[in-house]
Amino acid sequence: MAEPAKKVAQQTEDRLEELAEAVRKKFDKVTEGTYRDRVVAGGSAEQGDHGGDKSRAESERKQD
């Protein structure tokens, strides 16, 4: 890749990283950090997984 193209790619990557951080901050402010904190801690995933497994198991039993 030519040097000017590398420079543009790096600038774009830097801008995207800054944008992602700004979006995270605004999202945390709106949700008061609760949703992101639960996701990072694994709380939301655990709650959703248990319910999905149960309904999946019930539907499999009905088909037998």
Secondary structure as the mmCIF struct_conf table of DSSP 4:
data_model
#
loop_
_struct_conf.conf_type_id
_struct_conf.id
_struct_conf.beg_label_comp_id
_struct_conf.beg_label_asym_id
_struct_conf.beg_label_seq_id
_struct_conf.end_label_comp_id
_struct_conf.end_label_asym_id
_struct_conf.end_label_seq_id
HELX_RH_AL_P HELX_RH_AL_P1 GLU A 3 THR A 31
TURN_TY1_P TURN_TY1_P1 GLU A 32 GLY A 33
HELX_RH_AL_P HELX_RH_AL_P2 THR A 34 ALA A 41
TURN_TY1_P TURN_TY1_P2 GLY A 42 GLY A 42
HELX_RH_AL_P HELX_RH_AL_P3 GLY A 43 GLN A 63
#
